[in-house]
Amino acid sequence: MADEPPVKINKAGEEKVDWRKWKAKKKEEKRRRKESRLIQQLEKQKQKKEEENQQQIPQEQKESKGRAYTLSVALPGSVMDNAQSPELRTYLAGQIARACAVFCVDEVVIFDEHGEDTKSVEGEFKGVGKKGQACVQLARILQYLECPQYLRKSFFPKHQDLQFAGLLNPLDSPHHMRMDEEAEFREGVVLDRPSKQGKGSFVNCGMMKEVQIDKQLQAGLRVTVQLNKSQNKESKVRKGAVVAPHVPRTEGGLYWGYSVRLASCLSAVFTECPYKEGYDLTVGTSERGKSADEISLSPFKHMLVVFGGVQGLEASVDADDNLDVTDPSVLFDLYLNTCPVQGSRTIRTEEAILISLSGLRPKIAAVFPEVSKG
């Protein structure tokens, strides 16, 4: 029922409608309704914007299918001395490379148990023999296998360490491209070829055509190139941009091979970490450790799994003058036995890598379920 208009009593004592008050009242009601509608509109716009933002977040997450974390593996070069011939030493290195590639290892650290203090694979060495230079030999073979086939002639001249590398199984990683394979990223080598002023260098990316990048770089460098998708395929050269080596992993979600680092001792594995934040989750493996079946992993950015040699991590700790401890477990966040109730007295390091990474894989997937689904 509509409100009755206000009345007033005149001098004669008669009731009359007070139109002035009625109009003021109606005007006030109209103003309030207008304010209410405006507030409702603003609330609807705000709600709509929030819904759009909520829809945009999963879409961005879906588009960003990269892997933010890294997985590193460390082992002593002395494992090579466990093989009885040059051919078997080479094959042992191939097994380690295959295991690392299968489980998407981003960094392989080879540390020395005997104080050789070797930090480079450059120079002339004795080659793959029965003994000696184990760290260098293992590092060289691992680097050779990780390098795409079309780049090996540019980076690996003939060397005795690689005498039997042709017999090894290929890693067949995503960055080992075929010539006619279309991909967003490729590995390449900068060519010693002049380019016009203001134009970038030419790169051999293992394709029918060379790629011209966006920067002038020194010839002989290995680079990761992001190819221009919108380019005319009929042009003489392809266009691309140089990106950091981690971009295919962090943005594309691709496994882009591993880097190899030499460490002079066990402690140098930790102190010379290439990541600014260091390793925030370290795992040591030993038959004296806690069963890996009973643990779960905490969130991490950079994970390191360390394997011992023939005599275990205890021998590596004893040989390291920088460490004042005798128990290796104090060096790690987790000290795990990844194969409880083993049927053999010993597990070889190349076997331990496969067993351990296989056991840790579902635990890593539990921490990063979106990566494991991809």
C-alpha positions in Angstrom: 0.0 0.0 0.0 1.4 3.4 -1.0 2.3 5.9 1.7 -0.4 8.5 2.3 0.8 12.0 1.7 1.5 14.1 4.8 -1.3 16.5 5.9 -1.3 19.8 7.6 -4.0 21.7 9.4 -4.7 25.3 8.2 -5.9 28.3 10.2 -9.5 27.2 9.7 -8.7 23.9 11.3 -9.1 22.0 8.0 -6.8 19.1 7.0 -4.9 19.8 3.7 -2.2 17.8 1.9 1.3 19.1 2.5 2.5 18.8 -1.0 5.8 20.4 -0.3 6.7 17.8 2.3 5.3 15.0 0.0 7.4 16.2 -2.9 10.6 16.4 -0.7 9.9 12.9 0.7 9.5 11.5 -2.8 12.6 13.2 -4.0 14.6 11.7 -1.1 13.2 8.2 -1.8 14.1 8.6 -5.5 17.6 9.7 -4.5 18.0 6.7 -2.2 16.8 4.3 -4.9 19.2 5.8 -7.4 22.1 5.4 -4.9 21.0 1.8 -4.2 20.9 0.9 -7.9 24.4 2.5 -8.3 25.8 0.5 -5.4 24.3 -2.7 -6.8 25.8 -2.0 -10.2 29.2 -1.4 -8.7 29.0 -4.6 -6.7 28.0 -6.5 -9.8 31.0 -5.1 -11.7 33.3 -5.9 -8.9 32.0 -9.5 -8.7 32.3 -9.9 -12.4 35.8 -8.7 -12.3 36.7 -11.1 -9.5 35.1 -14.0 -11.5 37.1 -13.0 -14.6 40.3 -12.9 -12.5 39.6 -16.4 -11.0 39.0 -17.8 -14.4 42.2 -16.2 -15.7 44.4 -17.7 -13.0 43.8 -21.3 -13.9 44.1 -20.4 -17.6 47.5 -18.8 -16.9 48.5 -21.8 -14.9 47.4 -24.0 -17.7 49.4 -22.0 -20.3 52.5 -22.0 -18.0 53.2 -25.8 -18.2 56.8 -25.4 -17.1 58.7 -27.2 -14.3 60.1 -24.8 -11.7 62.1 -27.3 -9.6 65.4 -28.9 -10.5 66.8 -32.4 -9.7 70.6 -32.9 -9.3 72.5 -36.1 -8.8 76.0 -36.4 -7.4 78.3 -39.5 -7.5 82.0 -40.2 -7.2 84.1 -40.7 -10.4 85.7 -43.7 -8.8 82.7 -45.9 -9.8 84.5 -46.1 -13.2 87.3 -48.1 -11.6 84.8 -50.8 -10.8 84.7 -51.8 -14.5 87.3 -54.2 -15.8 88.0 -52.9 -19.4 87.9 -49.7 -21.4 84.8 -50.9 -23.2 83.0 -51.7 -19.9 84.0 -48.3 -18.4 82.5 -46.5 -21.3 79.3 -48.6 -21.1 79.1 -47.9 -17.4 79.1 -44.2 -18.1 76.4 -44.8 -20.7 74.2 -46.5 -18.1 74.5 -43.6 -15.8 73.7 -41.1 -18.6 70.6 -43.1 -19.6 69.4 -43.3 -16.0 69.8 -39.5 -15.5 67.9 -38.8 -18.8 65.1 -41.2 -18.1 64.4 -39.5 -14.7 64.9 -35.9 -16.0 68.0 -35.1 -14.0 69.0 -31.5 -14.6 72.6 -31.6 -13.1 75.1 -34.4 -12.7 77.9 -33.6 -10.2 81.0 -35.9 -10.3 83.1 -35.6 -7.1 86.5 -37.0 -6.4 87.3 -39.4 -3.6 91.0 -39.5 -4.2 92.1 -35.9 -4.1 92.9 -35.5 -7.8 91.2 -32.0 -7.6 90.1 -32.1 -11.3 87.7 -29.4 -12.3 87.8 -29.4 -16.1 87.6 -31.9 -18.9 89.7 -29.8 -21.2 93.2 -30.9 -22.2 94.8 -34.2 -23.2 94.4 -37.1 -20.9 95.4 -40.7 -20.9 92.0 -41.9 -22.3 89.7 -44.6 -21.0 92.0 -47.1 -19.4 91.6 -49.6 -16.6 92.5 -47.1 -13.9 93.0 -43.3 -13.4 91.4 -40.1 -14.6 88.0 -41.6 -13.7 86.2 -38.3 -13.0 87.3 -36.7 -16.2 86.5 -39.7 -18.3 83.0 -40.0 -16.8 82.3 -36.3 -17.2 83.5 -36.3 -20.8 81.3 -39.3 -21.8 78.3 -37.8 -20.0 78.7 -34.5 -21.8 79.2 -36.2 -25.1 75.9 -38.2 -24.8 73.9 -35.2 -23.6 75.0 -33.1 -26.6 72.7 -33.4 -29.7 74.2 -35.5 -32.4 74.4 -32.7 -34.9 76.5 -30.6 -32.5 79.1 -33.2 -31.4 81.6 -32.5 -34.2 81.7 -28.9 -33.1 82.3 -29.6 -29.4 84.0 -33.0 -29.2 87.1 -33.6 -31.3 88.5 -37.1 -31.6 89.6 -38.3 -28.1 90.6 -41.6 -26.5 87.9 -41.1 -23.8 85.3 -41.3 -26.6 86.8 -44.2 -28.4 83.9 -46.5 -27.7 81.2 -43.9 -27.2 79.7 -44.8 -30.6 78.6 -48.2 -29.1 76.4 -46.5 -26.4 72.7 -46.3 -26.5 71.5 -42.7 -27.4 69.7 -40.7 -24.7 67.0 -39.6 -27.3 66.1 -36.6 -25.1 63.6 -34.0 -26.4 66.4 -31.6 -27.4 68.0 -34.3 -29.6 66.0 -33.1 -32.7 65.8 -34.6 -36.1 66.5 -32.4 -39.1 62.9 -32.0 -40.2 61.4 -31.9 -36.8 59.4 -28.7 -36.0 59.9 -27.4 -32.5 59.8 -24.2 -30.5 63.3 -24.6 -29.0 66.5 -26.0 -30.4 70.1 -26.3 -29.4 72.7 -24.8 -31.7 76.2 -23.6 -32.2 77.1 -20.0 -33.3 78.8 -20.0 -36.7 81.8 -18.1 -37.8 80.0 -16.3 -40.5 79.7 -12.5 -40.9 76.3 -10.8 -40.6 75.0 -7.3 -41.6 75.3 -4.4 -39.2 72.6 -4.5 -36.5 71.7 -8.1 -37.4 72.4 -11.2 -35.1 74.7 -14.1 -35.6 74.0 -17.2 -37.6 73.4 -20.5 -35.7 73.5 -24.1 -36.8 70.5 -25.7 -35.1 70.6 -29.0 -37.1 68.0 -27.9 -39.6 68.0 -27.6 -43.4 68.3 -23.8 -42.9 70.5 -21.8 -40.6 68.9 -19.6 -37.9 69.7 -15.9 -37.5 69.4 -15.0 -33.8 68.7 -11.6 -32.2 72.2 -11.0 -30.8 75.8 -10.9 -32.0 77.7 -13.7 -30.2 81.1 -15.3 -30.4 81.5 -18.1 -32.8 81.6 -21.6 -31.3 79.2 -21.0 -28.4 76.5 -23.4 -27.7 73.1 -21.6 -27.4 69.5 -22.4 -26.8 67.3 -20.8 -29.5 63.6 -20.1 -29.4 62.4 -20.2 -33.0 60.0 -17.6 -34.5 56.7 -19.4 -35.2 55.1 -16.7 -37.3 58.0 -16.5 -39.8 57.5 -17.3 -43.5 58.9 -20.8 -44.0 59.9 -19.9 -47.6 62.6 -17.4 -46.4 66.3 -18.4 -46.8 67.0 -18.4 -43.1 65.0 -19.0 -40.0 64.6 -16.3 -37.3 65.0 -17.0 -33.6 66.0 -15.5 -30.2 68.6 -16.7 -27.8 67.1 -17.8 -24.4 68.6 -19.1 -21.2 69.1 -22.9 -21.2 66.5 -23.3 -18.4 63.7 -21.7 -20.5 62.5 -24.9 -22.3 62.1 -26.5 -18.8 60.6 -23.5 -16.9 58.3 -22.3 -19.7 57.8 -25.2 -22.1 57.8 -28.1 -19.6 60.4 -29.9 -21.6 63.3 -32.0 -20.3 66.3 -30.2 -21.8 69.2 -32.5 -20.8 71.6 -32.2 -17.9 74.7 -30.1 -17.1 77.9 -31.8 -15.8 79.9 -30.3 -12.9 83.2 -31.6 -11.5 83.8 -31.2 -7.7 87.1 -31.8 -6.0 85.5 -33.4 -3.0 82.2 -34.2 -1.4 81.9 -30.9 0.4 82.5 -29.0 -2.9 79.3 -30.6 -4.2 77.4 -28.4 -1.7 79.6 -25.3 -1.6 79.9 -24.9 -5.3 76.2 -25.2 -6.1 75.3 -23.2 -9.2 72.0 -22.1 -7.8 71.9 -18.9 -5.8 69.7 -20.3 -3.1 71.7 -23.5 -2.9 70.1 -27.0 -2.6 67.1 -26.7 -0.3 66.5 -30.5 -0.1 69.5 -32.9 0.1 69.2 -36.7 0.1 72.0 -39.1 0.9 71.6 -42.8 0.0 73.0 -45.7 2.1 71.9 -49.1 3.3 72.3 -47.6 6.8 69.7 -45.0 6.1 66.0 -44.8 6.9 63.6 -46.7 4.6 62.5 -44.5 1.7 59.1 -46.1 1.8 58.4 -44.3 5.2 59.1 -40.7 4.2 57.4 -37.9 2.2 59.2 -35.0 0.7 58.7 -31.4 1.7 58.4 -28.7 -1.0 61.6 -27.7 -2.7 63.2 -25.7 -5.5 66.5 -27.6 -5.9 66.8 -31.2 -4.9 70.2 -33.0 -4.6 70.5 -36.8 -4.4 74.0 -38.1 -3.5 75.3 -41.6 -4.2 78.4 -43.2 -2.7 81.0 -45.3 -4.5 82.1 -48.9 -3.9 82.7 -48.2 -0.2 79.7 -45.9 0.3 79.5 -42.3 1.4 81.5 -43.1 4.5 84.7 -43.3 2.3 83.9 -40.0 0.7 83.5 -38.3 4.1 86.8 -39.8 5.4 88.7 -38.6 2.3 87.4 -35.0 2.6 89.7 -32.8 4.7 87.0 -30.1 4.8 84.6 -32.3 6.8 85.1 -32.9 10.6 82.3 -35.5 10.8 82.4 -39.2 10.6 78.7 -39.9 10.1 77.5 -38.9 6.6 73.9 -38.6 7.7 74.5 -35.2 9.3 75.3 -33.7 5.9 71.8 -34.4 4.5 68.2 -33.4 5.1 67.3 -37.1 4.5 69.5 -40.2 4.7 67.6 -42.9 2.9 67.8 -46.6 2.1 66.0 -46.7 -1.2 66.2 -50.5 -1.5 65.4 -52.1 1.9 65.9 -55.9 2.3 68.2 -56.1 -0.6 69.1 -59.6 -1.9 72.7 -58.7 -2.8 75.4 -57.6 -0.4 76.1 -54.6 -2.5 74.2 -52.4 -4.9 76.3 -50.9 -7.7 76.1 -47.2 -8.1 74.5 -47.3 -11.6 71.9 -49.6 -10.1 71.4 -47.4 -7.1 70.7 -44.4 -9.3 67.9 -46.3 -11.1 66.5 -47.7 -7.9 66.6 -44.5 -6.0 65.2 -42.2 -8.6 62.5 -44.7 -9.4 61.5 -44.8 -5.7 61.7 -41.0 -5.3 59.7 -40.2 -8.5 56.2 -40.7 -6.9 57.2 -38.7 -3.9 58.3 -35.8 -6.1 55.1 -36.2 -8.0 53.1 -35.8 -4.8 54.9 -32.5 -4.2 54.4 -31.3 -7.8 51.2 -33.0 -9.0 50.6 -30.5 -11.8 54.1 -31.4 -13.3 53.5 -35.1 -13.0 50.2 -34.9 -14.9 51.9 -33.0 -17.7 
